[in-house]
């Protein structure tokens, strides 16, 4: 049994398929229906009234006298064929007058037998089976007419196309876009969401659409289908409000019969205003744009629908030729009289009979009608085939729309999608016009603009603005289709971060962002207009670009004359980073560039850096673990003051460093350095004040380190040092010495020579004691980290460190803390990091002095006492207490 829902869906599917049936297909369907009626009528007559009547032709026995009245069932015998027929005389007044005629000596059963035998032997087969053959042929023609709708490779695409077409016709955005195009054609200005707008135009062929607001847009089975209405001329136009349309359960019948075909819909009275699309309608329209885009890419790659329809037409034409070819000669076999020679002489005494076919005349006329219908069907098939072969159905152009001035950017279509639109044009050309709305890039752009204006207004953008660590206003936008227009009204914005924005176009309105100085583009293909490029060249100071391939870098980046900082993150080498070439453009126009940061997989320092050698002072290369083979390009930027080469897999100090006479900071962290023998060559770098060599494989520090007289910061953390040379302590200007994560057993007493030392990090070593000179001579010490060692006690003199604000003694072998901690005023609050049980062992007044701090004071001391070192993490007192408790429990 079939359910009502299944029958309803079948009816909707059949009603929607008529949109792809041209007039000849409809005409052929009616012809097939007439053929079926002819075949059914013939079959009904054949089953109910078909028979033959037979009489003997020769006499082989002499008739005897027989009382005709005694055999009331005897059939009257006709005259012999050799006698001319005589005119029947009027019946006598007496009905009991004996019948006149020839006696045949046959009874009723013999006549019935002869009639049945002669029906099968004398009648031609076509006279007996014509209705069934015609019915079978009609069913084949009917099936061949709709085969392309049910073929597995085409039915899904056709249903998907009809679903998309229905949604395009019922979408409120379609009416808005067409009316906007009509206003542009008439010379009107660009209008926004609140501008005047006509009610939704209606179609000439009325479309009754069942629309469920809760149904999914991507569902093909429960989507509304287009059904033609019988009252197209009297249909009531729908309400112009899209929200009203969306709330109704079915779309009203729509008609455009009042609109001329050669003109676009005109704008109605300006007193009628239409509210902007609500959020739901806007999201459905954007989803429909994406759905049309995917369906187009899927259908334009094949021609299966076109080929199936062509094969179907050729098959119908061949079938018509076959039917006409074998039916026409058989028409003469349908006659009224037939001679029968049954093998029944022994039963009847006659060898020949003359038979008459009662339905011969009717069947002959029905066969003529049937052949006429088949002939008309064949003529329409020939016309269809000529239309297919002489028309370029695999190409569809919207030239008419372009000539009318509406939707000029709609692209031409090809293959199956073009063929489907050609078929839909035979039903109603306005359907393609409605679909063109969702093929137009300009229409999609305008929809996105309206959506962005509605969702991303100026007030919302201001509420999202934060402050960066430097106190500058910052706004970050992520995963938007394009930039909202309200963004360019934020005149106070200094830092703008754009991430994963599909169309990050910077218009001329960027001139209103008077405070913009820094721009971040994370996987954004940003484009500029001539007016905006001039503004960026004058105002932009820092630019951060993150990309996949260097080809994604916009060309306008290299023309920013006022740019001071450029950060590039991605594959910078040629051929995806495999070659040694420089994949970027010329840097010659960046005359004011001072900082250049490269994060990629380079194999050489680009020699093109010499183009900005006059202004570049800081160069950073983070090579993500790839080996940097050629560093000779550093010789061309001799004016560098800061150089960072991290994750470059360097094993020795590059010789190209000797040319950087102005170098102040050298950062070679996260490499594979094993020896520092080349330190002696850096003696002439008299301005070198910061040397970072952490996270390498250095085994020993040579005595030549003493030649770096100007060093103020030396970071040798996380290497494999076991001892320190005395020459290290000749660096009297050294302020920060970071030696965490090594294998040091002792700290030489010469450390007292570093009188300007403010930070010392010795965590993660094997120290068992500290020299007293550290506390007696390094009086400027502010941060001391000796955690994770094996210290058993602290030397006296800790009270001399009056500036000490941070002391980390965790994870050692201390048994008690010195009383002198109470004299270190800088440790008041949270400056001392140690296990709780050691802290509780101190006298009460010392413990209260070290621990007493309010929430505000604690936070203030925490911010002031935090060391300026990046070699070890900083934790709050709560985190340290938890760690200490965990360690003590272990």
C-alpha positions in Angstrom: 0.0 0.0 0.0 1.1 3.5 -0.7 0.9 6.2 2.0 -0.6 9.6 1.3 2.8 11.3 1.8 4.4 9.1 -0.8 1.6 9.9 -3.3 1.9 13.6 -2.5 5.7 13.7 -3.0 5.2 11.8 -6.3 2.7 14.4 -7.4 5.0 17.3 -6.5 7.9 15.6 -8.3 5.8 15.2 -11.5 4.5 18.7 -11.2 8.0 20.2 -11.0 9.4 18.2 -13.9 7.1 20.1 -16.3 9.4 23.1 -16.0 11.9 21.2 -18.2 9.3 20.1 -20.8 9.1 22.3 -24.0 5.9 22.6 -26.0 6.8 19.7 -28.3 7.3 17.4 -25.3 3.9 18.3 -24.0 2.3 17.8 -27.4 3.9 14.4 -27.8 2.6 13.4 -24.3 -0.9 14.3 -25.4 -0.4 12.3 -28.6 0.7 9.3 -26.6 -2.4 9.6 -24.4 -4.5 9.6 -27.6 -2.7 6.5 -28.8 -3.4 4.8 -25.5 -7.1 5.7 -25.8 -7.2 4.3 -29.3 -5.5 1.1 -28.2 -7.7 0.7 -25.2 -10.9 1.4 -27.2 -9.8 -1.2 -29.8 -9.0 -3.7 -27.1 -12.4 -3.2 -25.5 -14.2 -3.8 -28.8 -12.1 -6.7 -29.5 -12.8 -8.4 -26.2 -16.5 -7.6 -26.2 -17.8 -7.8 -29.8 -15.2 -9.4 -32.0 -16.3 -12.5 -33.9 -16.7 -13.9 -37.5 -19.8 -15.4 -39.2 -19.1 -18.2 -41.7 -21.3 -19.9 -44.4 -20.4 -22.9 -46.6 -19.4 -22.2 -50.2 -20.0 -25.7 -51.9 -22.6 -28.6 -51.4 -21.3 -32.1 -51.1 -24.6 -33.7 -50.0 -28.2 -33.5 -51.2 -30.6 -31.9 -48.7 -33.6 -33.8 -47.5 -37.0 -32.6 -46.5 -36.9 -31.3 -43.0 -39.4 -29.5 -41.0 -37.9 -26.2 -40.3 -40.3 -25.5 -37.6 -39.0 -28.5 -35.7 -35.6 -27.0 -35.6 -36.2 -23.6 -34.3 -32.5 -23.0 -33.6 -31.4 -23.6 -37.2 -29.6 -20.7 -38.7 -31.1 -19.4 -42.0 -28.8 -20.3 -44.9 -27.7 -17.7 -47.4 -28.0 -18.1 -51.1 -25.2 -19.8 -53.0 -22.5 -17.5 -54.2 -23.1 -18.3 -57.9 -26.6 -16.9 -57.7 -27.0 -13.2 -57.8 -28.4 -11.8 -54.7 -32.1 -11.2 -54.8 -33.9 -8.4 -53.1 -35.5 -9.6 -49.9 -39.3 -9.8 -50.3 -41.4 -8.3 -47.5 -42.4 -10.7 -44.8 -45.7 -12.3 -45.1 -48.4 -11.4 -42.7 -48.4 -14.9 -41.3 -45.3 -15.3 -39.1 -45.6 -19.1 -39.3 -44.8 -19.2 -43.0 -41.9 -21.6 -43.7 -38.6 -19.8 -44.3 -37.3 -19.8 -47.8 -33.6 -20.3 -48.7 -31.0 -22.9 -49.1 -30.7 -25.7 -46.6 -27.2 -26.6 -45.4 -28.0 -29.5 -43.1 -25.8 -27.7 -40.4 -27.0 -27.2 -36.9 -26.0 -24.3 -34.5 -23.1 -26.0 -32.8 -21.5 -26.7 -36.2 -21.7 -23.0 -37.0 -20.2 -22.1 -33.7 -17.4 -24.5 -34.2 -16.7 -23.3 -37.8 -16.7 -19.6 -36.6 -14.2 -20.3 -33.9 -11.9 -22.3 -36.2 -12.1 -19.7 -39.0 -11.5 -16.8 -36.5 -8.0 -18.2 -35.8 -7.2 -19.6 -39.3 -8.8 -17.1 -41.7 -8.3 -13.8 -39.9 -4.8 -12.2 -40.2 -2.9 -11.9 -36.9 -2.9 -8.1 -37.1 -6.7 -8.0 -37.1 -6.7 -10.1 -33.9 -3.8 -8.4 -32.0 -3.7 -4.8 -33.3 -5.0 -3.3 -30.0 -2.4 -5.1 -27.9 0.4 -4.2 -30.2 -0.7 -0.6 -30.3 -1.0 -0.5 -26.5 2.5 -1.9 -26.1 3.9 0.6 -28.6 2.2 3.5 -26.9 3.6 2.4 -23.5 7.1 2.3 -25.0 6.7 5.8 -26.5 5.4 7.0 -23.1 8.3 5.6 -21.2 10.9 6.9 -23.8 9.4 10.4 -23.4 10.3 10.7 -19.7 13.3 8.4 -19.6 15.8 11.2 -18.9 13.9 12.2 -15.8 14.3 8.7 -14.3 17.7 7.6 -15.5 20.0 7.2 -12.5 22.8 9.4 -13.8 20.4 12.3 -14.7 17.5 12.2 -12.2 19.5 13.4 -9.2 20.9 16.3 -11.1 17.5 17.3 -12.5 15.8 17.1 -9.1 18.7 19.2 -7.6 18.4 21.7 -10.4 14.6 22.0 -9.9 15.0 22.4 -6.2 17.6 25.2 -6.6 15.4 26.9 -9.2 12.4 26.8 -6.8 14.5 28.3 -4.0 15.9 31.0 -6.3 12.3 31.9 -7.3 11.0 32.1 -3.7 14.0 33.8 -2.1 13.4 37.4 -1.0 16.8 38.3 -2.2 15.9 37.5 -5.8 13.3 40.2 -5.9 15.6 42.7 -4.2 18.4 42.1 -6.6 16.2 42.3 -9.7 14.6 45.5 -8.6 18.0 46.9 -7.8 19.2 46.0 -11.3 16.1 47.6 -12.8 16.8 50.9 -10.9 20.4 50.8 -12.2 19.1 50.3 -15.8 16.8 53.3 -15.4 19.7 55.5 -14.3 18.9 55.3 -10.6 21.7 55.5 -8.0 22.9 52.5 -5.9 20.4 51.9 -3.1 21.0 50.3 0.2 18.9 48.0 2.3 16.4 50.7 3.2 15.8 52.1 -0.3 12.6 51.9 -2.3 11.8 48.6 -3.8 9.0 47.0 -5.8 7.1 44.0 -4.6 8.5 40.6 -5.6 7.9 40.2 -9.4 5.8 37.2 -10.3 6.2 34.7 -13.1 4.1 34.3 -16.2 3.8 30.6 -15.5 2.4 30.6 -11.9 4.5 28.8 -9.4 2.8 27.4 -6.4 5.6 26.5 -3.9 5.2 24.6 -0.7 7.7 26.1 1.7 8.5 24.9 5.1 10.6 27.4 7.1 12.2 24.8 9.3 13.3 22.5 6.4 17.0 22.5 5.6 18.2 24.4 2.6 20.4 21.6 1.5 17.7 19.0 1.5 16.6 17.9 -1.9 13.6 15.7 -1.0 11.6 18.1 1.2 12.4 21.2 -0.8 9.6 23.1 -2.4 8.8 22.2 -6.0 7.4 24.5 -8.7 3.8 23.6 -9.7 1.9 25.5 -12.4 -1.4 26.9 -11.5 -4.5 27.0 -13.8 -5.4 30.6 -12.8 -2.2 32.3 -13.9 -3.9 35.5 -15.1 -6.0 36.0 -12.0 -3.3 35.1 -9.4 -2.8 37.5 -6.6 0.7 38.8 -6.2 2.4 38.0 -2.9 3.2 40.5 -0.2 6.3 42.6 -0.9 7.6 41.9 2.6 10.1 39.0 2.5 9.4 38.2 6.2 5.8 37.7 5.4 6.7 35.3 2.6 9.0 33.4 5.0 6.3 32.9 7.6 3.6 31.5 5.3 3.4 27.8 4.8 3.1 28.1 1.0 4.2 30.7 -1.5 1.5 32.5 -3.2 1.0 32.1 -7.0 3.3 34.4 -8.8 3.0 35.9 -12.3 4.8 38.2 -14.5 2.3 38.3 -17.3 2.0 42.0 -17.0 5.7 42.6 -17.5 6.9 42.8 -21.2 9.5 40.2 -22.1 11.8 42.8 -23.6 12.0 44.9 -20.5 13.1 44.4 -16.9 10.6 44.8 -14.1 9.9 48.4 -13.4 10.0 50.1 -10.0 6.6 50.7 -8.5 5.5 53.5 -6.4 8.2 54.9 -4.1 5.9 55.2 -1.2 6.2 51.4 -0.6 9.3 50.6 1.4 10.7 47.2 2.2 12.6 46.4 5.3 16.0 44.8 5.1 16.4 41.1 5.0 16.3 39.5 8.4 19.1 37.3 9.5 17.5 34.0 8.5 16.7 35.2 5.0 20.3 36.5 4.6 21.8 33.2 5.8 19.6 31.2 3.4 20.5 33.5 0.5 24.3 33.1 1.3 23.8 29.3 1.5 21.9 29.3 -1.8 24.8 31.2 -3.4 27.2 28.5 -2.3 24.8 25.7 -3.3 24.5 27.2 -6.8 28.3 27.5 -7.1 28.8 23.9 -6.2 26.0 22.7 -8.5 27.5 24.7 -11.3 31.0 23.2 -10.9 29.4 19.7 -10.7 27.2 20.0 -13.8 29.6 21.9 -16.0 32.1 19.0 -15.9 29.8 16.6 -17.8 27.3 16.2 -20.7 25.4 13.2 -19.5 22.0 14.9 -19.5 22.5 16.3 -23.0 23.6 12.9 -24.3 20.7 11.0 -22.6 18.1 13.4 -24.0 19.7 13.2 -27.5 19.7 9.4 -27.3 16.1 9.4 -26.1 15.0 11.6 -29.1 16.8 9.4 -31.6 15.2 6.3 -30.0 11.7 7.8 -30.3 12.3 8.7 -34.0 13.6 5.2 -34.8 10.6 3.6 -33.0 8.2 5.8 -35.0 9.9 4.7 -38.3 9.7 1.1 -37.2 6.0 1.4 -36.3 5.0 3.1 -39.5 7.2 0.8 -41.5 5.6 -2.4 -40.5 2.0 -1.1 -39.8 1.3 0.5 -43.2 1.6 -2.8 -45.2 -0.6 -4.6 -42.7 -3.5 -2.1 -43.1 -4.8 -4.0 -46.2 -5.0 -7.2 -44.2 -7.9 -5.8 -42.2 -11.0 -6.6 -44.5 -14.6 -7.5 -44.0 -14.8 -10.9 -45.9 -12.4 -13.8 -45.7 -12.3 -17.3 -47.3 -11.8 -20.1 -44.8 -10.7 -23.6 -45.6 -10.9 -25.5 -42.4 -10.1 -29.2 -42.1 -13.6 -30.0 -41.0 -15.1 -31.8 -44.0 -15.8 -34.9 -42.0 -17.7 -33.0 -39.4 -19.7 -30.6 -41.6 -19.6 -32.0 -45.1 -18.2 -28.7 -46.4 -14.6 -27.8 -47.2 -14.8 -24.1 -47.8 -16.6 -21.3 -46.0 -17.0 -17.6 -46.6 -16.6 -15.5 -43.4 -17.3 -11.9 -42.4 -15.4 -10.0 -39.7 -17.8 -7.8 -37.8 -15.2 -5.2 -36.5 -13.2 -4.9 -39.7 -14.5 -1.5 -40.6 -14.1 -0.1 -37.0 -10.6 -1.5 -36.6 -9.5 -0.1 -40.0 -10.6 3.4 -39.0 -8.9 3.1 -35.6 -5.7 1.9 -37.3 -5.8 4.9 -39.6 -6.2 7.2 -36.6 -3.4 5.5 -34.8 -1.0 5.8 -37.7 -1.9 9.4 -38.0 -1.0 10.0 -34.4 2.2 8.1 -34.8 3.0 10.2 -37.8 2.5 13.4 -35.9 4.7 12.0 -33.1 7.4 11.3 -35.6 7.2 14.8 -37.1 7.7 16.3 -33.6 10.6 13.9 -33.0 12.2 15.2 -36.2 11.7 18.7 -35.1 13.2 18.0 -31.7 16.3 16.3 -33.3 16.8 19.2 -35.6 16.5 21.7 -32.7 19.1 19.7 -30.8 21.6 19.5 -33.6 21.2 23.0 -34.9 21.2 24.8 -31.5 24.3 25.1 -29.3 22.6 23.6 -26.3 25.9 23.0 -24.5 26.5 26.8 -24.2 24.2 29.2 -22.5 24.8 33.0 -22.6 23.0 35.7 -20.7 23.4 38.2 -23.5 19.9 39.4 -23.3 20.3 40.3 -19.7 23.5 42.1 -20.5 21.8 44.1 -23.3 19.1 45.1 -20.9 21.8 46.4 -18.5 20.9 44.0 -15.6 23.2 41.4 -14.2 26.0 42.2 -16.6 28.5 40.1 -14.7 26.6 36.8 -15.0 29.0 34.3 -16.5 28.2 32.0 -19.4 27.4 28.4 -18.7 28.2 25.2 -20.5 27.4 21.5 -20.7 24.6 20.1 -18.6 23.7 23.3 -16.7 23.5 25.2 -20.0 21.2 22.4 -21.5 18.9 22.5 -18.5 18.6 26.3 -18.8 17.8 26.0 -22.5 15.0 23.5 -21.6 13.7 25.8 -18.9 13.7 28.7 -21.3 11.2 26.8 -23.5 8.8 26.8 -20.5 9.5 30.4 -19.2 12.6 32.6 -19.8 12.1 34.4 -16.5 13.3 31.3 -14.7 16.8 31.8 -16.0 16.7 35.4 -15.0 15.9 34.5 -11.4 18.7 31.9 -11.4 21.1 34.5 -12.8 20.8 36.5 -9.5 22.7 33.7 -7.7 25.2 33.4 -10.5 26.2 37.0 -10.3 29.3 37.9 -8.3 28.1 41.5 -7.9 24.8 40.2 -6.4 26.7 38.0 -3.9 28.9 40.9 -3.0 26.0 43.2 -2.4 24.3 40.6 -0.2 27.5 40.2 1.8 27.7 44.0 2.2 24.2 44.2 3.5 24.7 41.3 5.8 28.0 42.8 7.1 26.3 46.2 7.6 23.6 44.7 9.6 25.7 42.4 11.8 28.9 44.3 12.0 27.9 47.9 12.7 30.2 50.6 14.1 28.9 50.1 17.7 29.7 46.4 17.7 33.1 47.0 16.3 33.9 49.5 19.0 32.7 47.1 21.6 35.2 44.5 20.3 38.1 46.9 20.4 40.7 46.0 23.0 44.1 47.3 24.0 47.5 45.7 23.2 50.4 45.4 25.7 51.6 48.8 24.5 48.3 50.5 25.3 47.2 51.0 21.7 43.6 50.3 20.5 43.4 46.9 18.7 40.7 45.2 16.7 40.8 41.6 15.5 38.4 40.2 12.9 38.4 36.5 12.1 36.8 34.4 9.4 34.6 37.1 7.8 33.6 36.9 4.1 34.7 40.5 3.6 35.5 43.6 5.6 32.4 45.4 7.1 32.0 49.0 5.8 31.7 50.3 9.4 35.3 49.3 10.0 36.6 52.3 8.1 34.8 54.7 10.4 37.0 53.8 13.4 39.3 56.8 13.4 40.9 55.9 16.8 42.0 52.4 15.8 45.8 51.9 15.7 46.3 48.1 15.3 44.1 46.0 12.9 44.3 42.2 12.8 42.6 40.4 9.9 42.6 36.6 10.0 41.1 34.2 7.4 39.1 36.8 5.6 38.2 35.7 2.1 38.0 39.1 0.4 39.9 41.6 2.5 39.6 44.5 0.1 40.8 47.9 1.4 38.7 50.6 -0.2 39.4 54.3 -0.4 37.4 54.8 2.8 40.6 53.7 4.7 41.5 57.4 4.6 39.1 57.8 7.6 41.2 55.6 9.8 43.6 58.4 10.7 45.3 56.5 13.6 46.0 53.2 11.8 49.7 52.4 12.1 49.9 48.6 12.2 48.2 45.9 10.1 48.1 42.1 10.5 47.1 39.9 7.6 46.8 36.2 8.5 46.0 34.2 5.4 44.1 37.1 3.8 44.4 38.0 0.2 44.1 41.7 0.6 43.6 44.0 -2.3 43.8 47.8 -2.4 42.3 50.6 -4.5 44.5 53.5 -5.7 43.1 55.8 -3.1 43.7 53.4 -0.2 47.2 52.5 -1.4 48.3 56.2 -1.1 47.0 56.3 2.4 48.7 53.1 3.4 52.0 54.3 1.9 51.9 57.4 4.1 50.5 56.1 7.4 51.3 52.4 7.8 54.4 51.7 9.9 54.2 47.9 10.7 52.9 45.1 8.6 52.5 41.4 9.6 51.8 38.9 6.8 51.2 35.2 7.3 50.8 33.1 4.1 51.4 29.6 2.7 53.3 30.4 -0.5 55.2 33.6 -1.3 53.0 34.1 -4.3 50.2 35.0 -2.0 52.0 38.2 -0.8 50.2 41.2 -2.4 52.3 43.2 -4.8 51.4 46.5 -3.1 53.3 45.5 0.0 56.6 46.3 -1.8 55.4 49.9 -2.5 54.8 50.9 1.1 57.4 53.7 1.3 56.7 54.6 4.9 56.8 51.0 6.2 59.2 50.5 9.2 58.5 46.9 10.2 57.8 44.0 8.0 57.0 40.5 9.4 56.7 37.7 6.8 55.7 34.2 7.9 55.4 31.4 5.4 57.3 29.5 2.7 59.8 32.1 1.4 62.0 30.0 -0.8 61.4 29.3 -4.5 59.5 26.1 -5.4 57.9 25.8 -2.0 61.0 26.4 -0.1 63.1 23.7 -1.8 65.3 25.9 -4.0 67.8 28.5 -2.9 66.1 31.4 -4.6 64.4 34.4 -3.1 60.7 34.2 -3.9 59.8 37.7 -2.8 59.8 40.9 -4.8 62.2 43.8 -4.8 62.5 45.7 -1.5 64.0 48.7 -3.2 61.0 51.0 -2.5 60.9 50.2 1.2 63.3 53.0 2.0 62.4 53.4 5.6 62.3 49.7 6.6 64.1 49.2 9.9 62.9 45.8 11.0 62.5 42.7 8.9 61.3 39.4 10.4 61.3 36.2 8.2 59.6 33.0 9.4 60.0 30.3 6.8 62.4 27.7 5.4 65.2 29.6 3.7 68.4 28.0 2.6 70.3 31.3 2.2 70.2 34.8 3.5 68.8 36.7 0.6 71.2 39.1 -1.0 68.3 41.3 -1.9 68.5 42.6 1.6 71.2 44.9 0.4 68.5 47.0 -1.2 67.4 48.2 2.2 70.9 48.1 3.8 70.8 51.8 4.4 67.8 51.7 6.8 67.6 48.1 8.1 68.7 47.8 11.7 67.1 44.6 12.8 66.9 41.3 11.0 65.2 38.1 12.4 65.2 34.7 10.6 63.2 31.9 12.2 63.9 29.0 9.9 61.7 26.3 11.5 64.5 23.8 11.9 65.7 23.9 8.3 69.5 24.3 7.7 70.5 27.8 6.7 73.4 27.0 4.3 74.5 30.4 2.9 74.9 33.4 5.1 77.0 35.6 2.8 74.0 37.9 2.3 74.7 39.3 5.8 77.7 41.1 4.5 75.4 43.4 2.5 73.6 44.7 5.6 76.6 45.8 7.6 74.4 48.5 9.4 72.5 45.9 11.4 72.3 46.5 15.1 70.3 43.4 16.0 70.4 39.9 14.4 68.4 36.8 15.3 69.1 33.5 13.6 66.9 30.9 15.3 66.1 27.3 14.3 68.6 27.6 11.5 70.5 24.4 12.4 73.8 26.3 12.7 76.8 24.3 14.0 79.4 27.1 14.2 79.3 30.8 14.4 79.0 32.2 10.9 82.0 34.0 9.6 79.7 36.6 7.9 79.2 38.1 11.4 82.6 39.7 11.2 81.2 42.3 8.7 78.5 43.5 11.1 80.6 46.1 12.9 77.5 47.9 14.3 75.9 44.8 15.8 74.6 45.3 19.3 72.4 42.1 19.8 73.2 38.7 18.5 70.6 35.9 19.1 71.6 32.4 18.0 69.2 30.4 20.2 67.7 27.0 19.2 70.5 26.0 16.9 73.1 23.2 17.0 76.2 25.0 18.1 78.8 22.8 19.7 81.9 25.0 20.0 82.5 28.8 20.3 86.0 28.9 19.0 85.0 31.7 16.6 84.3 34.1 19.5 87.7 35.5 19.1 86.8 36.8 15.7 84.0 38.8 17.3 86.5 41.0 19.2 86.1 43.9 16.8 82.3 44.0 17.4 82.9 46.6 20.0 79.2 47.5 20.3 78.0 43.9 21.0 76.1 44.1 24.3 73.7 41.2 24.1 74.6 37.6 23.2 72.0 34.8 23.4 73.2 31.3 22.8 70.6 29.3 24.8 69.2 26.0 23.7 72.3 24.7 21.8 74.8 21.9 22.4 77.8 24.0 23.7 80.2 21.8 25.7 82.7 24.5 26.9 83.0 28.2 27.0 86.4 29.3 25.6 88.5 31.9 27.3 88.1 34.1 24.3 84.8 35.2 25.6 86.7 37.8 27.6 87.3 39.8 24.5 83.6 40.8 24.4 84.2 43.7 26.7 80.9 45.5 26.0 78.6 42.5 26.8 75.8 43.4 29.2 73.7 40.2 28.7 75.0 36.7 28.2 72.5 33.8 27.8 74.1 30.4 27.8 71.1 28.5 29.3 70.2 24.9 28.4 73.6 23.8 27.0 76.1 21.3 28.3 78.6 23.5 30.2 80.5 21.9 33.1 82.7 24.8 34.1 83.1 28.5 33.6 86.4 30.1 32.5 87.9 32.9 34.6 87.9 35.2 31.5 84.1 35.3 31.7 84.3 37.4 34.9 86.4 40.0 33.1 83.2 41.3 31.5 82.8 44.0 34.0 79.8 45.5 32.2 77.8 42.3 32.4 74.4 42.9 34.0 72.5 39.7 33.2 74.1 36.2 33.2 71.8 33.3 32.4 73.3 29.9 33.0 70.2 27.8 33.6 69.9 24.1 32.6 73.6 23.3 32.4 76.0 20.8 34.2 77.8 23.3 36.5 79.2 21.9 39.7 80.5 25.1 41.2 80.4 28.8 40.7 83.9 30.4 40.8 84.6 33.0 43.4 85.6 35.4 40.5 81.9 36.0 40.1 82.4 38.8 42.6 84.1 40.8 39.9 80.8 41.3 38.2 79.9 44.3 40.3 77.2 45.5 37.9 75.4 42.2 37.8 71.6 42.6 38.4 70.3 39.1 37.3 71.9 35.7 37.8 70.1 32.5 36.8 71.8 29.3 37.9 68.7 27.1 38.1 68.8 23.5 36.9 72.5 22.8 37.6 74.5 20.8 40.2 75.7 23.5 42.6 76.3 22.5 46.2 77.4 25.9 47.5 77.6 29.5 46.5 80.8 31.6 46.9 80.6 34.3 49.6 81.9 36.9 47.0 78.5 36.7 45.3 76.8 38.3 48.3 79.6 40.6 49.3 80.6 42.2 46.0 77.6 41.8 43.6 75.6 44.4 45.5 73.4 45.4 42.5 71.9 42.0 42.3 68.1 42.2 41.9 67.2 38.6 40.8 68.9 35.4 41.9 67.6 32.0 40.8 69.3 29.0 42.2 66.4 26.6 42.2 66.8 22.9 41.3 70.3 22.5 42.6 71.9 20.7 45.6 72.6 23.7 47.9 72.9 22.7 51.6 73.2 26.3 53.0 73.6 29.9 51.9 76.8 31.8 52.7 76.6 34.8 55.0 76.2 38.3 53.6 72.8 38.0 52.1 71.7 41.1 53.9 74.2 43.1 51.7 71.9 42.6 48.7 69.7 45.6 49.5 68.3 45.7 45.9 67.4 42.0 45.8 63.7 41.7 44.9 63.5 38.0 43.8 65.1 35.0 45.3 64.3 31.4 44.1 65.5 28.7 46.5 63.1 25.9 45.6 64.1 22.3 45.2 67.4 22.4 47.0 68.8 20.6 50.1 68.5 23.5 52.5 67.8 22.7 56.1 67.1 26.2 57.2 66.9 29.7 55.9 69.3 32.5 57.2 67.9 35.1 59.5 69.4 37.8 57.1 66.4 37.4 54.8 64.6 39.8 57.1 67.0 42.5 56.1 66.2 42.2 52.4 63.5 44.7 52.1 63.0 43.9 48.4 61.8 40.4 49.3 58.8 41.8 51.2 55.7 40.2 49.8 56.1 37.4 47.2 59.8 38.0 46.3 61.0 34.8 48.1 60.1 31.4 46.5 60.8 28.5 48.8 59.1 25.5 50.4 56.6 26.3 53.0 58.2 24.2 55.7 61.4 26.2 55.4 59.5 29.4 55.6 57.6 28.4 58.7 61.0 27.5 60.4 61.9 31.2 60.4 61.2 33.4 63.4 57.7 34.8 63.4 58.6 38.4 62.7 60.8 37.4 59.8 58.1 35.2 58.4 55.5 37.9 58.7 57.8 40.3 57.1 58.4 38.0 54.1 54.8 36.9 53.7 52.7 39.9 54.8 51.2 41.6 51.7 47.7 42.6 50.7 46.2 41.6 47.4 47.0 44.9 45.8 50.5 45.1 47.3 51.2 41.6 46.3 50.2 42.2 42.8 52.3 45.3 42.7 55.4 43.6 44.1 54.8 40.7 41.8 54.8 43.0 38.8 57.9 44.9 40.0 59.9 41.9 41.2 59.3 39.8 38.1 62.7 39.3 36.5 63.5 40.5 33.0 64.7 37.1 32.0 63.1 34.9 29.4 65.0 31.8 30.4 62.7 30.5 33.0 58.9 30.8 33.5 57.3 33.0 36.0 54.7 31.6 38.4 52.5 33.1 41.1 52.9 32.3 44.8 49.8 30.1 44.7 51.4 28.1 41.9 54.7 27.8 43.8 52.8 26.7 47.0 51.1 24.0 45.0 54.4 22.9 43.5 56.1 22.9 46.9 53.4 20.8 48.4 53.5 18.3 45.6 57.3 18.0 45.8 57.2 17.5 49.6 54.6 14.8 49.2 56.7 13.1 46.6 
